[in-house]
Amino acid sequence: MKTANCPSCGATITFQSAVSILTICAYCKSTLIRHDLDLENVGKMAELLPDPSPIQLGTEGVYRKTRFVVVGRIQLRYGQGIWNEWYLLFDNQRGGWLGETLGNYAITFLIHPPESLPPFSELRAGTNATLKGRAFQVTNIESARCIAGEGELPIRVGAGYDAPVVDLQAAGNAFATLDYSENPPLVFVGEQVRFDDLKLTRLREVMPVGWETDAGIRAESFQCPGCGSSLTIRAKGYTESLACGTCGAIIDIADPNFRILSTFKARIKHEPVIPLGTRGKLDDTEREVIGYLRRTVTVEDVDYEWSEYLLFHREQGFRWLVEYNGHWNLIQTTTEPPLVTGYGAKSRASYEDRIYRHFQTAKAKVTYVLGEFYWRVKIGERCEIRDYIAPPLQLSLELTNSEAIWSRAEYIEPETIKTAFRVEQPLPARIGIGSNQPSPYEAQRPKFRRLRWLFLGLLIVGQIVTVMLSSDQRVHQQTFLFDATTKDKALTSEPFALSGRATNLVIRAETNLDNNWIYLDLALIERDTGASREIGREISYYQGVDEGERWSEGDASDEAALSEVPAGIYYLSIEGELPPTSPTVTCTFTIFRDVPSWSNFFLALLGLLIVPFIFRWRARAFERSRWADSDHGPSGTGEKDDDGE
């Protein structure tokens, strides 16, 4: 650590980093260039614009188990607002940068890539670029301008210099910035980080009036320069524009004179069902609704319109709450681009070990705005939207010439929205199936599968027990001859006894039929009471050779079953009918009692198969309704079967 005196005001200047070449005197705001211990005053640094960042010089934190302290800052303005680059000094004297934009944070370090970089003019959002052999996707192209700086910095900066910059993302939260303000461009590579993961201390506690207090965000009011209506700024320093719902003026709220950027006339004035200023807690974070807009896509000359609510939290940044046809989604930008493969209906996006299927691509435009936004919003601005779904999640790419923004949406039940934001009026009724609405059948699959295997197990165990407990006892056997002399005669078997509980009775008939048939009228008669049960059976068997191929039809044997036959003395009465010229037919009847039955087992098994079929049919109907609104139609359902296959 080295110290010197400011040549302008004499204040003590301390350099914490050995590589710092510039510092701004905290007292007189002189820009001082370091020449060893000599300081050169090159003029006054411009004033920083007030912003609500919780970070300040002296803020400390931890990154990858290494402590750092914030020793400098460059403040820039770009298309969506103010962007801070905080210069970090780590305990090992390594320098790094903490980029802060719209509540998003990234730590990067200056590198020297071996490959040459494409010119700034040739880069397009959504295209790929290679850094140190790793594929990155271009996500944002901006021409930023330096506003001012403070603290000590390793580079020379001044107000007003232009910084053409390109942001890139890659898998694993990797992040990179190409700074084309120098030739060759400066390359900063690192990763996107969560605010809470940095374990920041010594944050700014006292915020300017109109910003955050211990009780939350204190709104600041002013009069619309277009119509005089009272308007409220709820996220000052984070937002760039505010739309007046009375006159349609879109106002630059970063301008102290509240300059009107544009005006619009809406055919219909929309009133958000969640009023601006309402606070609600979703995903364990309380956020405030500060903006509302409507966007439209036109498909086959039909307009489809939806609502988007901008939610704000000082440290966690912005989220979007989107409502379409009564279906709600909470949306957050991703920290890395998904891997997209295939085209058309076969297009897939892979993100965080989950596969998303392409749902639709459309051109969207803004048709109505109200409240605050972090960019200079205007009516009619357009972008291409590509949606990929894996219910209850959805990935979306919003693509323009300068931006490629990936976001992930999670479906939220309307009742959750109503409770979180304490909405008193009725929410829009749900119409149809939402693109990423979770299927109720998908949630039932595990329970249904468990029950199915449980019932199947019980069925099998029950059948095994039945077979083991069945006696399968032969109680009688007798052979009869049937010919022309027995026509219209009833043949009677010898009596046989059945004892014990009432059980089933199976009558098996074995014949010597060969290219012949016989019809049997059977009657099981209880000798003492005369009670009878009658059965009619036709037995036929044919065989032969046709063009060298042997064939057969029918069966020379037969089996009939009677249920719940009580104990008693029984005999069979049999009448046989044969063709007129039939030879003698021998028929042996064998009677068994308490025979294990398989018919009920297979009927129950069939029932277990029918229920999954109905379940699967209803699940497919749900998916067909979902995909009917997609680019690929009902044929693109591709839903899983009841086994999840």
C-alpha positions in Angstrom: 0.0 0.0 0.0 1.5 3.4 -1.1 0.4 6.9 -0.1 0.9 10.3 -1.7 -0.7 13.7 -1.5 -3.2 15.2 -3.9 -1.4 17.9 -5.9 -4.6 19.9 -6.0 -5.9 19.9 -2.4 -3.1 18.1 -0.5 -5.4 15.3 0.7 -3.7 12.0 1.4 -4.1 9.5 -1.4 -3.7 5.8 -0.8 -3.1 3.2 -3.5 -4.2 -0.3 -2.3 -3.3 -2.0 -5.6 0.2 -2.1 -7.0 -1.2 -2.0 -10.6 -3.6 1.0 -10.1 -2.6 3.9 -12.4 -5.5 6.3 -11.8 -7.3 7.5 -8.8 -10.0 10.2 -8.2 -9.4 12.3 -5.1 -12.4 11.8 -2.8 -12.2 15.5 -1.7 -11.6 17.6 -4.7 -12.6 15.1 -7.4 -9.3 15.6 -9.3 -8.3 12.8 -11.7 -4.8 11.8 -10.7 -2.5 9.7 -12.9 0.2 7.8 -11.0 3.8 7.9 -11.9 5.3 5.8 -9.2 4.8 8.1 -6.2 4.3 11.3 -8.3 0.7 12.2 -9.1 -0.3 14.1 -12.2 -3.5 16.1 -12.1 -5.3 15.7 -15.5 -8.4 17.6 -14.5 -11.7 17.2 -12.7 -13.6 14.0 -12.9 -17.3 14.4 -13.9 -19.9 13.8 -11.2 -21.3 10.3 -10.9 -25.0 10.0 -11.5 -26.9 9.1 -8.4 -27.8 5.5 -8.4 -29.3 3.1 -5.8 -26.6 0.5 -5.9 -26.0 -1.2 -2.6 -22.3 -1.5 -3.4 -19.8 1.3 -2.6 -16.1 1.9 -2.2 -14.9 -0.2 0.7 -17.5 -2.9 0.3 -16.0 -6.3 1.0 -16.9 -9.8 -0.2 -15.8 -13.3 -0.9 -15.4 -15.0 -4.3 -14.2 -18.6 -4.5 -13.0 -18.5 -0.9 -10.9 -15.4 -1.6 -11.7 -12.1 0.1 -11.8 -8.9 -2.0 -12.5 -5.2 -1.4 -14.1 -2.7 -3.8 -11.5 0.0 -4.5 -12.8 1.7 -7.7 -15.7 2.1 -10.0 -16.5 3.1 -13.6 -20.0 4.2 -14.3 -21.3 3.9 -17.8 -24.6 4.5 -19.5 -26.0 2.2 -22.1 -29.3 1.5 -23.8 -31.0 0.1 -20.7 -29.7 2.4 -18.1 -26.7 2.8 -15.8 -24.0 0.1 -15.7 -21.4 -0.1 -12.9 -18.1 -1.8 -13.2 -16.6 -2.1 -9.7 -12.8 -2.7 -9.5 -12.0 -5.4 -7.0 -8.7 -6.0 -5.2 -8.3 -9.5 -3.8 -6.1 -10.5 -0.9 -3.6 -12.1 -3.3 -3.3 -8.7 -5.0 -5.1 -9.9 -8.1 -7.5 -7.4 -9.6 -10.9 -8.2 -11.0 -14.2 -6.5 -12.0 -17.7 -6.9 -10.6 -20.2 -5.9 -13.3 -23.6 -4.7 -12.0 -26.5 -4.3 -14.4 -30.2 -4.3 -13.6 -29.6 -6.4 -10.4 -27.4 -8.9 -12.3 -23.9 -9.4 -11.3 -20.8 -10.9 -13.0 -17.2 -11.2 -11.8 -14.6 -11.1 -14.7 -10.9 -10.9 -15.1 -8.8 -9.5 -18.0 -7.3 -12.2 -20.2 -5.2 -12.3 -23.4 -7.0 -14.6 -25.8 -4.8 -16.4 -28.3 -7.3 -16.1 -31.2 -8.2 -13.0 -33.1 -11.6 -11.5 -32.5 -14.2 -10.5 -35.1 -14.8 -6.8 -35.7 -17.5 -5.1 -33.6 -19.5 -4.4 -36.7 -19.7 -8.1 -37.7 -21.1 -9.4 -34.4 -24.9 -10.2 -34.1 -26.9 -11.2 -31.1 -27.6 -14.9 -31.0 -24.4 -15.9 -32.9 -21.5 -17.7 -31.5 -17.9 -16.6 -30.7 -14.9 -18.6 -29.5 -12.8 -17.5 -26.5 -9.9 -19.7 -25.5 -11.4 -22.6 -27.3 -14.8 -22.3 -25.6 -18.0 -21.5 -27.4 -19.8 -18.4 -26.2 -23.1 -16.9 -27.4 -23.4 -13.2 -28.1 -26.2 -11.9 -25.9 -25.9 -8.1 -25.9 -24.2 -5.5 -28.2 -24.1 -2.0 -26.8 -22.3 1.3 -27.4 -21.9 2.5 -23.9 -20.5 5.8 -22.8 -18.5 6.5 -19.7 -20.2 8.9 -17.2 -17.5 9.1 -14.5 -15.3 7.1 -12.2 -14.2 7.0 -8.6 -11.6 5.4 -6.4 -8.5 3.8 -7.9 -8.4 2.0 -11.3 -6.0 0.0 -13.4 -6.9 1.9 -16.5 -7.2 5.5 -17.6 -10.8 6.7 -17.8 -12.7 9.9 -18.4 -16.2 11.1 -18.8 -17.6 10.9 -22.4 -15.4 8.2 -23.9 -17.3 5.7 -25.9 -17.1 2.0 -25.1 -18.5 -0.4 -27.8 -19.0 -3.6 -25.7 -20.3 -7.1 -26.4 -21.5 -9.4 -23.7 -21.4 -13.2 -24.1 -22.6 -16.2 -22.2 -21.7 -19.8 -22.1 -22.6 -23.0 -20.3 -21.7 -23.1 -16.6 -22.7 -19.5 -15.9 -19.6 -18.4 -17.9 -19.7 -14.7 -18.8 -17.4 -12.5 -21.0 -17.2 -8.9 -22.1 -15.4 -7.7 -25.2 -14.4 -4.0 -24.9 -13.8 -2.5 -28.3 -12.8 0.9 -27.0 -9.2 -0.3 -27.5 -7.4 -2.1 -30.3 -7.0 -5.0 -29.9 -10.2 -5.3 -27.8 -9.9 -6.0 -24.1 -11.3 -9.3 -23.1 -12.8 -10.0 -19.7 -13.9 -13.5 -18.8 -15.5 -14.9 -15.6 -18.9 -15.9 -14.5 -22.3 -14.6 -13.4 -22.9 -14.7 -9.7 -25.7 -14.3 -7.3 -25.7 -11.3 -5.0 -26.1 -13.4 -1.9 -23.3 -15.7 -2.8 -20.7 -12.9 -2.7 -21.4 -12.4 1.1 -21.0 -8.6 0.7 -20.4 -6.5 3.8 -20.0 -2.8 4.4 -22.8 -2.1 1.9 -24.3 1.4 1.4 -26.7 1.9 4.3 -28.0 5.4 3.8 -29.9 5.9 0.6 -30.9 9.2 -0.9 -34.5 10.4 -0.4 -36.9 8.6 -2.7 -35.0 5.4 -2.7 -34.9 2.5 -0.2 -35.4 2.8 3.5 -35.7 0.2 6.3 -39.4 0.1 5.5 -38.8 -0.6 1.8 -38.9 1.6 -1.3 -40.2 5.1 -0.8 -41.8 6.3 -3.9 -41.1 9.7 -5.4 -43.8 11.7 -7.1 -43.8 14.3 -9.9 -46.3 15.8 -12.4 -46.4 14.4 -15.9 -45.0 17.1 -18.3 -47.6 16.1 -20.8 -50.9 16.3 -18.9 -50.0 17.3 -15.3 -51.1 14.0 -13.8 -49.4 12.9 -10.7 -46.9 10.1 -11.4 -44.8 7.9 -9.1 -41.2 6.7 -9.5 -40.9 3.5 -7.5 -37.4 2.2 -8.5 -35.4 5.4 -9.1 -31.9 4.8 -10.4 -32.8 1.4 -11.7 -35.4 2.5 -14.3 -35.1 4.7 -17.4 -38.6 5.5 -18.5 -42.1 5.8 -17.2 -45.4 5.7 -19.2 -48.2 7.9 -18.2 -51.5 6.1 -18.2 -53.5 9.3 -18.7 -52.0 10.9 -21.8 -49.7 8.1 -23.1 -46.5 10.1 -22.7 -43.3 8.0 -22.2 -41.0 10.1 -20.0 -37.2 9.9 -19.5 -37.1 9.7 -15.7 -33.3 9.7 -15.8 -33.5 13.3 -17.1 -33.9 15.8 -14.3 -36.3 17.8 -16.5 -38.5 14.6 -17.2 -38.2 14.9 -20.9 -40.9 13.2 -23.0 -39.4 10.6 -25.2 -42.6 9.7 -27.1 -46.3 9.5 -26.9 -48.9 7.0 -27.9 -52.6 6.7 -28.2 -54.2 3.4 -27.1 -57.5 2.2 -28.5 -58.2 0.6 -25.1 -56.8 1.7 -21.8 -55.9 -1.4 -19.8 -56.1 -1.6 -16.1 -53.7 -4.1 -14.6 -55.4 -6.6 -12.2 -52.4 -6.2 -10.0 -52.1 -2.5 -9.4 -48.7 -0.7 -9.7 -47.1 -0.4 -6.3 -48.5 -3.7 -5.1 -46.0 -5.9 -3.3 -46.1 -9.7 -3.3 -43.9 -12.5 -2.2 -43.0 -15.2 -4.8 -40.0 -17.6 -4.5 -39.4 -16.3 -1.0 -38.6 -12.8 -2.1 -40.9 -9.8 -1.8 -41.1 -7.7 -5.0 -43.0 -4.6 -6.0 -45.0 -4.2 -9.3 -43.5 -1.1 -11.0 -44.5 -1.6 -14.6 -47.1 -3.1 -16.9 -47.2 -3.7 -20.6 -49.1 -5.7 -23.2 -47.6 -7.4 -26.1 -49.2 -8.9 -29.2 -48.3 -11.6 -31.8 -50.3 -12.0 -35.0 -50.7 -15.5 -36.4 -52.8 -16.0 -39.6 -54.3 -12.5 -39.2 -55.4 -13.2 -35.6 -54.0 -11.1 -32.8 -53.0 -12.8 -29.5 -52.3 -10.4 -26.7 -50.9 -11.0 -23.2 -49.9 -8.9 -20.1 -46.5 -8.6 -18.5 -45.9 -7.1 -15.0 -42.4 -5.9 -14.1 -41.4 -6.8 -10.6 -38.5 -5.1 -8.7 -36.3 -5.9 -5.8 -33.3 -3.8 -5.0 -30.7 -6.6 -4.6 -32.3 -9.4 -6.7 -33.1 -7.1 -9.6 -36.0 -7.5 -12.0 -38.5 -10.4 -12.7 -41.4 -10.5 -15.0 -44.9 -11.9 -14.2 -46.7 -12.8 -17.4 -50.4 -13.6 -17.8 -52.0 -15.0 -20.9 -55.6 -16.4 -21.0 -55.6 -16.7 -17.2 -52.3 -18.6 -17.1 -49.5 -17.1 -15.1 -45.7 -17.4 -15.2 -42.8 -16.0 -13.2 -39.9 -15.2 -15.5 -36.2 -14.8 -14.8 -33.3 -14.3 -17.3 -30.9 -17.2 -17.4 -27.2 -17.0 -16.6 -26.2 -19.2 -19.5 -27.6 -19.9 -22.9 -29.3 -23.3 -23.4 -27.9 -25.8 -26.0 -30.3 -25.8 -28.9 -30.3 -28.6 -31.4 -32.5 -29.7 -34.3 -35.0 -27.7 -36.4 -38.8 -27.3 -36.5 -40.8 -29.8 -34.5 -37.5 -31.6 -33.7 -35.9 -28.5 -32.2 -34.8 -29.0 -28.6 -33.2 -26.8 -25.9 -31.1 -28.4 -23.1 -30.8 -26.4 -19.9 -29.8 -27.6 -16.4 -30.2 -31.3 -17.3 -33.7 -30.8 -18.7 -34.8 -31.1 -22.3 -37.3 -28.5 -23.6 -39.3 -29.0 -26.8 -39.8 -26.2 -29.3 -43.4 -24.9 -29.0 -43.6 -21.8 -31.1 -41.8 -18.9 -32.8 -43.5 -15.6 -33.4 -42.8 -11.8 -33.8 -44.1 -9.9 -30.8 -44.6 -6.1 -30.5 -45.4 -3.8 -27.5 -48.9 -2.4 -27.8 -49.5 -0.8 -24.4 -47.3 0.5 -21.5 -47.9 1.8 -18.0 -45.4 2.6 -15.2 -41.6 2.2 -15.0 -39.2 0.2 -17.2 -35.5 -0.3 -17.1 -35.1 0.7 -20.8 -36.6 3.4 -22.9 -39.7 1.5 -23.8 -41.7 2.5 -26.8 -44.9 1.4 -28.5 -44.4 -0.8 -31.5 -40.9 -2.2 -30.5 -40.6 -5.7 -31.8 -38.6 -8.9 -31.2 -38.7 -12.5 -32.2 -39.7 -14.9 -29.5 -38.9 -18.6 -29.5 -40.5 -20.7 -26.8 -39.4 -24.2 -25.6 -41.4 -26.1 -23.0 -40.9 -28.8 -20.4 -44.0 -28.2 -18.1 -44.1 -26.6 -15.7 -41.1 -24.8 -17.1 -40.6 -22.8 -20.3 -37.5 -21.4 -22.0 -37.9 -18.3 -24.2 -35.4 -16.5 -26.4 -36.1 -12.9 -27.2 -34.0 -11.9 -30.2 -33.3 -8.5 -31.8 -30.3 -7.3 -33.8 -28.5 -6.2 -30.6 -29.8 -8.6 -27.9 -30.4 -12.3 -27.4 -32.0 -12.8 -24.0 -32.8 -16.2 -22.7 -35.3 -16.5 -19.8 -36.9 -19.3 -17.9 -40.5 -19.2 -16.9 -42.2 -21.3 -14.2 -46.0 -21.8 -14.2 -47.8 -20.4 -11.2 -51.4 -21.3 -10.2 -53.7 -18.3 -10.2 -54.6 -18.8 -6.5 -50.9 -18.4 -5.7 -50.9 -15.0 -7.5 -54.1 -14.0 -5.8 -52.7 -14.8 -2.3 -49.2 -13.5 -2.9 -50.4 -10.0 -4.1 -53.6 -9.9 -2.0 -55.6 -9.3 -5.2 -59.2 -8.5 -4.3 -60.8 -8.5 -7.8 -61.2 -11.7 -9.8 -58.3 -12.8 -11.9 -58.8 -13.5 -15.6 -60.4 -16.9 -16.1 -58.2 -19.6 -17.4 -58.9 -20.4 -21.1 -57.6 -23.6 -22.7 -54.3 -25.2 -21.7 -51.3 -23.1 -21.0 -48.2 -23.8 -23.0 -46.3 -25.0 -19.9 -49.3 -25.7 -17.6 -48.4 -28.9 -15.7 -50.6 -31.8 -16.6 -52.7 -33.1 -13.7 -52.0 -36.6 -15.0 -48.3 -36.1 -14.9 -48.6 -35.4 -11.2 -50.7 -38.5 -10.7 -48.3 -40.8 -12.5 -46.2 -41.9 -9.5 -49.2 -42.5 -7.3 -51.1 -44.2 -10.1 -48.1 -46.4 -10.9 -47.7 -47.4 -7.2 -51.4 -48.3 -7.0 -51.2 -50.3 -10.2 -48.3 -52.4 -9.0 -49.9 -52.8 -5.6 -53.2 -54.1 -7.1 -51.3 -56.4 -9.5 -49.3 -57.8 -6.6 -52.4 -58.4 -4.6 -54.1 -60.0 -7.6 -51.1 -62.4 -8.1 -50.8 -63.3 -4.4 -54.6 -63.9 -4.3 -54.5 -66.2 -7.3 -51.5 -68.1 -5.8 -53.4 -68.6 -2.5 -56.5 -69.7 -4.4 -54.5 -72.3 -6.4 -52.8 -73.6 -3.2 -56.1 -73.9 -1.3 -58.0 -75.6 -4.2 -58.2 -79.4 -3.9 -58.7 -80.0 -7.7 -60.3 -83.4 -6.8 -61.5 -86.0 -9.4 -64.9 -87.3 -8.2 -66.1 -89.3 -11.2 -65.1 -90.7 -14.6 -67.2 -92.6 -17.1 -67.2 -93.4 -20.8 -70.2 -93.4 -23.1 -70.7 -94.5 -26.8 -72.9 -92.4 -29.1 -74.3 -93.7 -32.4 -77.6 -94.0 -34.3 -79.1 -96.2 -31.6 -78.6 -93.6 -28.8 -80.3 -90.8 -30.8 -83.0 -89.0 -28.6 -82.0 -91.2 -25.6 -80.7 -89.9 -22.3 -77.8 -91.8 -21.0 -77.3 -91.7 -17.2 -74.0 -91.8 -15.3 -73.4 -93.7 -12.1 -74.1 -91.6 -9.0 -71.2 -89.8 -7.4 -70.9 -87.9 -4.1 -69.8 -84.3 -3.4 -69.0 -83.4 0.2 -67.9 -80.4 2.1 -68.5 -76.8 1.2 -70.1 -75.7 -2.1 -67.4 -75.4 -4.7 -67.1 -75.3 -8.5 -67.5 -78.4 -10.6 -65.6 -78.9 -13.9 -66.8 -81.5 -16.5 -64.2 -82.4 -19.0 -65.1 -84.4 -22.1 -62.6 -86.4 -24.2 -63.8 -87.8 -27.6 -62.4 -89.6 -30.6 -63.9 -87.1 -33.1 -62.1 -87.0 -36.5 -63.7 -84.8 -39.1 -66.9 -85.0 -37.2 -69.0 -83.2 -34.6 -71.3 -84.0 -31.7 -73.7 -81.9 -29.7 -74.2 -82.8 -26.0 -77.1 -81.8 -23.7 -75.8 -82.3 -20.2 -77.8 -82.1 -17.0 -76.2 -82.4 -13.5 -79.0 -83.7 -11.3 -79.1 -84.0 -7.5 -80.5 -87.4 -6.8 -82.5 -86.7 -3.7 -84.0 -83.3 -4.6 -84.1 -83.6 -8.3 -82.6 -80.2 -8.7 -80.7 -79.9 -12.0 -78.3 -77.7 -13.9 -78.3 -77.9 -17.7 -75.4 -77.3 -20.1 -75.3 -77.5 -23.9 -71.9 -78.1 -25.6 -70.9 -78.6 -29.2 -67.6 -80.4 -29.9 -66.1 -80.6 -33.4 -62.8 -81.5 -34.9 -61.7 -81.4 -38.5 -58.3 -81.9 -40.2 -56.7 -82.5 -43.6 -54.1 -81.6 -46.1 -54.5 -78.7 -48.6 -51.8 -78.2 -51.2 -49.3 -80.1 -49.2 -50.1 -78.1 -46.0 -51.7 -79.9 -43.0 -54.5 -78.0 -41.3 -56.9 -78.6 -38.4 -59.9 -76.9 -36.9 -61.6 -77.2 -33.6 -60.8 -79.6 -30.7 -61.8 -83.1 -29.9 -62.1 -82.3 -26.2 -64.2 -79.8 -24.2 -64.6 -78.4 -20.7 -67.6 -76.9 -18.9 -67.7 -75.4 -15.4 -70.5 -75.0 -12.9 -70.1 -72.7 -9.9 -71.1 -73.1 -6.3 -72.3 -76.7 -6.4 -73.4 -77.8 -2.9 -72.7 -81.2 -1.3 -75.0 -84.1 -2.4 -75.4 -87.2 -4.5 -75.3 -86.4 -8.2 -75.5 -88.0 -11.6 -75.1 -86.8 -15.2 -77.9 -87.1 -17.8 -76.5 -86.9 -21.3 -78.1 -86.7 -24.7 -75.9 -86.8 -27.8 -76.8 -85.6 -31.3 -74.6 -86.7 -34.3 -74.6 -86.3 -38.1 -76.9 -88.9 -39.8 -74.0 -91.0 -41.2 -71.7 -90.5 -38.3 -69.6 -93.4 -37.0 -69.7 -94.3 -33.3 -68.3 -91.6 -31.0 -66.6 -92.4 -27.8 -66.8 -89.8 -25.1 -65.2 -90.0 -21.7 -66.5 -87.6 -19.0 -64.3 -86.7 -16.1 -65.7 -84.6 -13.2 -63.5 -82.5 -10.9 -64.5 -80.5 -7.9 -62.8 -77.4 -6.3 -60.8 -76.6 -9.4 -58.7 -73.4 -9.3 -60.2 -70.8 -11.7 -58.0 -68.6 -13.9 -60.9 -66.8 -15.7 -61.5 -64.3 -12.8 -57.7 -63.7 -12.6 -57.5 -62.8 -16.3 -60.6 -60.6 -16.1 -59.1 -58.7 -13.2 -55.8 -58.4 -15.1 -57.7 -57.1 -18.1 -59.3 -54.5 -15.9 -55.9 -53.4 -14.6 -54.9 -52.9 -18.2 -58.0 -50.9 -19.2 -57.5 -48.4 -16.4 -54.0 -47.3 -17.6 -55.4 -47.1 -21.1 -58.1 -44.7 -20.0 -55.5 -42.7 -18.0 -53.2 -42.5 -21.0 -56.0 -41.5 -23.3 -57.0 -38.6 -21.0 -53.3 -37.5 -20.6 -52.9 -37.5 -24.4 -56.1 -35.5 -24.8 -54.7 -32.9 -22.4 -51.4 -32.7 -24.4 -53.3 -32.5 -27.7 -55.1 -29.4 -26.3 -51.8 -27.9 -25.3 -50.1 -28.5 -28.6 -53.1 -27.3 -30.7 -51.8 -23.8 -30.1 -48.2 -24.5 -31.0 -46.4 -24.4 -34.3 -46.5 -28.1 -34.6 -50.1 -29.1 -34.0 -51.6 -32.1 -32.2 -49.3 -34.6 -33.9 -46.4 -33.2 -32.0 -47.5 -34.2 -28.5 -44.8 -36.7 -27.7 -46.1 -37.2 -24.2 -44.9 -40.0 -22.0 -46.9 -43.1 -21.5 -48.1 -44.2 -18.1 -44.8 -45.8 -17.3 -42.9 -42.6 -18.0 -41.4 -44.1 -21.2 
